[in-house]
Structure formats: C-alpha cells, structure tokens
C-alpha cells in the first residue's frame, strides 16, 4: 500500500467552492471523488520531504490505480469506481497527474504562454470534468478553460511567497518579473518590492481578462444549479483579483473572510442563475422567425 500523506486542504478549505450545495446531489459524489484523488496527488507533488523521484513514483502509482492496474491507492480506487458508474473518462484526472509530474520537477516558467500550457494540464481539466459530469457540451470548454486558468493564476499569486519559501517553486513568469525589474529572490522578502508588486498587479489584470473570456459560461450551461455555482466562483475570482491589485500577498491577507466568502458566493450564484435564465428564456415568435 502507498503511504497516505495527510491532506493540506479539504474541499471545505479551498479558495473557491468545490461541489458546493449549489451542485445537484446526484453529481456531488463523483465530483468529490475526483477532487479527493486530485488533492492526494497535489499533496504528493507539494510534499517538501519527498525527492522528485519519489514524487514521480507515487504519482505513477496513482495513475496505475486509476487505470485499474493496482489497488494500492484508495483515492484512485474510489475515483475509478465513481467514473465507471457514470461512464465517464479518466482523461481529465490523468491530465492533472501530468501537471503534478511537472510540479515535481519544474521550478520556473519562462513566460505567460509557458504558464498557460501548464494551466492546460493543471486547471482546465477540472472545468472540463465538471461539464462532462453534467452532460454539458464540449463547445463550452474554451469558456471554462479561461475561467479555470484564471483561478489557477489567482492561486499562484496568493501563494507565491509560500511556494517559493517551501518548494523553491515560482509560477510567476520570468519574463513578467524581468520586465518589471523584479527578481525571483524578491519572493523571499517579508514584503513585496515595488517591482514585484507591479508584476503581481499585471498578472492580476491578466487573470481578470481570462474571466472576461469565460463570461459566457454561466449563461451557456443547461444545468441551472451549475450556472449558479459558476456565478459564485466567478464573483469570488473577480474579488480576489481586485484584492491582489491592492494588497501584498507576502504581507497581507488576500483571501476573503468566511463571511465575505459566503456573501460574494451568494451574490455570484444569483448572477449565474440570472445569466442562465436570460440566455435560455423563450424568444418571442417574431425574433425566432428573424
């Protein structure tokens, strides 16, 4: 059996909702099985006491468990069964494992394109999986991809000091840091230097632009409750971008309070519901004919 690593986070402590009560009960089980598998793999990739080789070996066991080649990983067994019960592909979870293999060996990202390629493995498969669970069209993937990439970048910005101090891992693109006159070593300070703050603000703006690219998603999905969940996530992400433009993640709290999280989520859920209702409202006969 593979040694179990205690999780750093659960679905209740993430920066954004994970299978919240907005999601229909029939879908939450498989989404939570997916989340717990991914969280277990992420905790391996982020474990400071494991060597890269040990991380890769453990991640390979997780992939084998998901593919039915061993029964050594409980989270892999659970997700495999949940996917089979819903006739869903393991593709998205396997893409995420590829991202965690990168985390085990790659410490720096050259530019925005390099970072977006990583997000294509580390973030976009999550949204695609949730859409698949709900039976939504793959035509919605580009909007979902943009939102998920934004969420990933926001997390990178919020945790940039911790990632550097604990893992010597820097997701902020080297090109962006260099263009603003910032150095990687600035991430080790108690406060962000002005050049580092400028780089963080630019990346927060780019995250907002990704959210704008995905703005059609809530209105495009068929499932009303999923639209509400998307609205809540997007509202929280926009608020986090605004805070990152005002606050220093090395020395100030960027995450919202629990009360703020709930309030923003409720407002966003209403916005998502309205967007879905408006886009699926019956059109007057004259407009349909036109």
C-alpha positions as CSV (number, residue, x, y, z in Angstrom):
1,X,0.0,0.0,0.0
2,X,1.2,3.5,-0.7
3,X,1.8,5.6,2.4
4,X,-1.0,8.1,2.8
5,X,0.0,11.8,3.0
6,X,-2.2,13.9,5.3
7,X,-4.1,16.4,3.1
8,X,-3.0,20.1,3.3
9,X,-6.6,21.1,2.3
10,X,-10.0,19.6,2.0
11,X,-12.9,20.7,-0.2
12,X,-14.0,23.0,2.7
13,X,-10.7,24.9,2.8
14,X,-10.2,25.7,-0.9
15,X,-10.1,29.3,-2.2
16,X,-13.2,28.5,-4.4
17,X,-16.3,26.4,-4.0
18,X,-15.8,22.6,-4.6
19,X,-19.0,20.7,-5.2
20,X,-21.0,23.1,-3.0
21,X,-24.6,22.6,-2.2
22,X,-25.4,24.5,-5.3
23,X,-24.5,21.4,-7.3
24,X,-27.2,18.8,-7.5
25,X,-26.7,16.0,-5.0
26,X,-26.6,13.3,-7.8
27,X,-23.4,15.0,-9.1
28,X,-21.6,15.8,-5.9
29,X,-20.3,12.3,-5.2
30,X,-18.3,11.8,-8.4
31,X,-17.0,15.4,-8.2
32,X,-15.8,14.9,-4.6
33,X,-14.2,11.6,-5.6
34,X,-12.4,13.5,-8.4
35,X,-11.4,16.3,-6.0
36,X,-10.0,13.9,-3.4
37,X,-8.0,12.0,-5.9
38,X,-6.6,15.2,-7.3
39,X,-5.9,16.6,-3.8
40,X,-4.0,13.5,-2.8
41,X,-1.8,13.8,-6.0
42,X,-1.3,17.5,-5.4
43,X,-0.2,16.8,-1.8
44,X,2.4,14.4,-3.1
45,X,3.7,17.0,-5.6
46,X,3.9,19.6,-2.9
47,X,5.5,17.5,-0.2
48,X,8.7,19.2,0.8
49,X,10.3,16.0,2.2
50,X,10.0,13.8,-0.9
51,X,12.6,13.8,-3.7
52,X,11.4,14.4,-7.3
53,X,12.0,10.7,-8.0
54,X,9.8,9.7,-5.0
55,X,7.1,12.1,-6.1
56,X,7.1,10.7,-9.6
57,X,7.0,7.1,-8.4
58,X,4.0,7.8,-6.2
59,X,2.2,9.7,-8.9
60,X,2.7,6.8,-11.2
61,X,1.1,4.5,-8.7
62,X,-1.9,6.9,-8.6
63,X,-2.2,6.7,-12.4
64,X,-2.0,2.9,-12.3
65,X,-4.7,2.8,-9.6
66,X,-6.9,5.0,-11.7
67,X,-6.3,2.8,-14.8
68,X,-7.1,-0.4,-12.8
69,X,-3.6,-1.7,-12.7
70,X,-3.3,-1.8,-8.9
71,X,-5.5,-1.4,-5.8
72,X,-2.8,0.4,-3.8
73,X,-4.3,3.9,-3.7
74,X,-7.8,4.2,-2.1
75,X,-8.5,7.6,-3.7
76,X,-7.6,6.0,-7.1
77,X,-9.9,3.1,-6.5
78,X,-12.7,5.4,-5.4
79,X,-12.5,7.6,-8.4
80,X,-12.2,4.6,-10.8
81,X,-15.4,3.2,-9.4
82,X,-17.2,6.6,-9.5
83,X,-16.2,7.2,-13.1
84,X,-17.2,3.7,-14.2
85,X,-20.6,4.1,-12.5
86,X,-21.2,7.3,-14.6
87,X,-19.5,6.0,-17.8
88,X,-17.0,8.9,-17.5
89,X,-13.5,9.0,-18.9
90,X,-10.4,9.2,-16.6
91,X,-8.8,11.5,-19.2
92,X,-9.2,14.7,-17.1
93,X,-7.7,13.2,-14.0
94,X,-4.8,11.8,-16.0
95,X,-4.1,15.3,-17.4
96,X,-4.0,16.6,-13.9
97,X,-1.4,13.9,-12.9
98,X,0.7,15.1,-15.8
99,X,0.6,18.6,-14.2
100,X,1.7,17.2,-10.9
101,X,4.6,15.4,-12.6
102,X,5.7,18.9,-13.8
103,X,5.3,20.2,-10.3
104,X,7.7,17.5,-9.1
105,X,10.5,18.6,-11.5
106,X,9.8,22.1,-12.9
107,X,10.5,25.1,-10.7
108,X,10.2,28.1,-13.1
109,X,8.0,29.3,-16.0
110,X,9.5,31.3,-18.8
111,X,6.6,33.4,-19.9
112,X,2.8,33.7,-20.0
113,X,2.5,31.1,-22.8
114,X,4.6,28.6,-20.7
115,X,2.3,29.2,-17.7
116,X,-0.9,28.8,-19.8
117,X,0.5,25.5,-21.1
118,X,0.8,24.4,-17.5
119,X,-2.7,25.5,-16.7
120,X,-3.9,23.4,-19.7
121,X,-2.9,20.4,-17.6
122,X,-3.4,21.7,-14.0
123,X,-6.6,23.7,-14.2
124,X,-8.6,23.4,-17.4
125,X,-9.3,19.6,-17.0
126,X,-11.2,20.4,-13.8
127,X,-13.7,22.5,-15.5
128,X,-14.0,20.1,-18.4
129,X,-14.6,17.2,-16.0
130,X,-17.4,19.1,-14.2
131,X,-19.0,19.9,-17.5
132,X,-18.8,16.3,-18.5
133,X,-20.4,15.2,-15.3
134,X,-23.4,17.5,-16.0
135,X,-23.6,16.3,-19.6
136,X,-22.8,19.7,-21.0
137,X,-21.4,20.3,-24.5
138,X,-17.7,20.3,-25.2
139,X,-18.3,23.6,-27.1
140,X,-18.3,25.2,-23.7
141,X,-14.7,24.1,-22.9
142,X,-13.0,27.3,-24.2
143,X,-15.0,29.5,-21.8
144,X,-14.5,27.0,-19.0
145,X,-10.7,26.8,-19.8
146,X,-10.4,30.6,-19.5
147,X,-12.1,30.7,-16.1
148,X,-10.1,27.7,-14.7
149,X,-6.8,29.2,-15.9
150,X,-7.7,32.5,-14.2
151,X,-8.4,30.6,-10.9
152,X,-5.1,28.9,-11.1
153,X,-3.2,32.1,-11.7
154,X,-5.0,33.7,-8.8
155,X,-4.0,30.9,-6.5
156,X,-0.4,31.2,-7.7
157,X,-0.4,34.9,-6.9
158,X,-1.9,34.4,-3.5
159,X,0.5,31.6,-2.6
160,X,3.6,33.0,-4.4
161,X,5.6,33.6,-1.2
162,X,4.7,30.2,0.3
163,X,5.5,28.3,-2.9
164,X,8.9,30.0,-3.1
165,X,9.8,29.5,0.5
166,X,8.6,26.0,0.9
167,X,9.3,24.5,-2.6
168,X,11.5,26.9,-4.5
169,X,8.7,26.9,-7.0
170,X,7.8,30.1,-8.9
171,X,4.8,30.2,-11.2
172,X,5.1,34.0,-11.8
173,X,6.6,34.1,-15.4
174,X,10.3,35.0,-15.5
175,X,9.6,37.4,-18.4
176,X,7.0,39.3,-16.4
177,X,9.3,39.6,-13.4
178,X,12.2,40.7,-15.5
179,X,10.2,43.3,-17.5
180,X,9.2,45.0,-14.2
181,X,12.7,44.8,-12.8
182,X,11.8,42.2,-10.2
183,X,14.0,39.2,-9.1
184,X,12.9,35.8,-8.0
185,X,14.6,36.4,-4.7
186,X,12.1,39.2,-4.1
187,X,9.6,36.5,-3.3
188,X,11.6,35.7,-0.1
189,X,11.0,39.1,1.4
190,X,8.6,40.0,4.2
191,X,7.0,42.5,1.9
192,X,6.9,42.6,-1.9
193,X,9.3,45.0,-3.5
194,X,7.7,47.7,-5.8
195,X,8.8,45.8,-9.0
196,X,7.3,42.6,-7.6
197,X,4.1,44.3,-6.8
198,X,4.0,45.7,-10.3
199,X,4.4,42.2,-11.7
200,X,1.7,40.8,-9.5
201,X,-0.7,43.6,-10.4
202,X,-0.1,42.9,-14.1
203,X,-0.8,39.2,-13.6
204,X,-4.0,40.0,-11.7
205,X,-5.2,42.1,-14.6
206,X,-4.4,39.2,-17.0
207,X,-6.5,37.0,-14.7
208,X,-9.4,39.4,-14.9
209,X,-9.1,39.3,-18.7
210,X,-9.4,35.5,-18.6
211,X,-12.5,35.8,-16.5
212,X,-13.9,38.1,-19.2
213,X,-13.1,35.5,-21.9
214,X,-15.1,33.0,-19.9
215,X,-18.1,35.3,-19.2
216,X,-20.5,33.3,-21.4
217,X,-20.1,30.1,-19.4
218,X,-22.8,30.5,-16.8
219,X,-25.4,31.5,-19.4
220,X,-24.3,28.7,-21.7
221,X,-24.8,25.7,-19.5
222,X,-28.1,23.8,-19.4
223,X,-28.0,23.0,-15.7
224,X,-29.4,25.9,-13.7
225,X,-27.6,24.8,-10.5
226,X,-24.3,24.6,-12.3
227,X,-24.8,28.1,-13.6
228,X,-25.2,29.3,-10.0
229,X,-22.0,27.5,-9.0
230,X,-20.1,29.1,-11.9
231,X,-21.5,32.5,-11.0
232,X,-20.3,32.1,-7.4
233,X,-16.8,31.1,-8.5
234,X,-16.5,34.0,-11.0
235,X,-17.7,36.6,-8.4
236,X,-15.1,35.3,-5.9
237,X,-12.4,35.3,-8.5
238,X,-13.1,38.9,-9.6
239,X,-13.0,40.0,-5.9
240,X,-9.7,38.2,-5.4
241,X,-8.2,39.9,-8.5
242,X,-9.2,43.3,-7.1
243,X,-7.6,42.4,-3.7
244,X,-4.4,41.3,-5.4
245,X,-4.2,44.7,-7.1
246,X,-4.5,46.4,-3.8
247,X,-2.8,44.1,-1.3
248,X,0.6,42.5,-1.0
249,X,0.3,38.7,-0.8
250,X,3.6,38.4,1.0
251,X,2.5,40.6,4.0
252,X,-1.3,41.0,3.8
253,X,-4.3,38.7,3.8
254,X,-5.7,38.3,0.3
255,X,-8.3,35.6,0.9
256,X,-11.7,36.9,1.9
257,X,-13.1,36.3,5.3
258,X,-15.6,33.5,5.8
259,X,-18.4,36.0,5.9
260,X,-17.1,37.7,2.8
261,X,-16.7,34.3,1.0
262,X,-20.3,33.4,1.7
263,X,-21.7,36.8,0.8
264,X,-19.7,37.0,-2.5
265,X,-20.7,33.4,-3.3
266,X,-24.4,34.1,-2.8
267,X,-24.3,37.3,-5.0
268,X,-22.4,35.4,-7.7
269,X,-24.8,32.5,-7.5
270,X,-27.7,34.8,-8.2
271,X,-25.8,36.4,-11.1
272,X,-25.1,33.0,-12.5
273,X,-28.7,32.0,-12.2
274,X,-29.9,35.1,-13.9
275,X,-27.4,34.7,-16.7
276,X,-28.6,31.1,-17.4
277,X,-32.3,32.1,-17.2
278,X,-31.8,35.0,-19.5
279,X,-29.9,33.0,-22.1
280,X,-32.4,30.1,-22.1
281,X,-35.6,32.3,-22.0
282,X,-38.1,31.5,-24.8
283,X,-37.8,34.0,-27.6
284,X,-40.8,35.9,-28.9
285,X,-42.2,34.5,-32.1
286,X,-41.1,37.5,-34.1
287,X,-37.5,37.2,-33.0
288,X,-37.4,33.4,-33.6
289,X,-38.6,34.0,-37.2
290,X,-36.0,36.7,-37.7
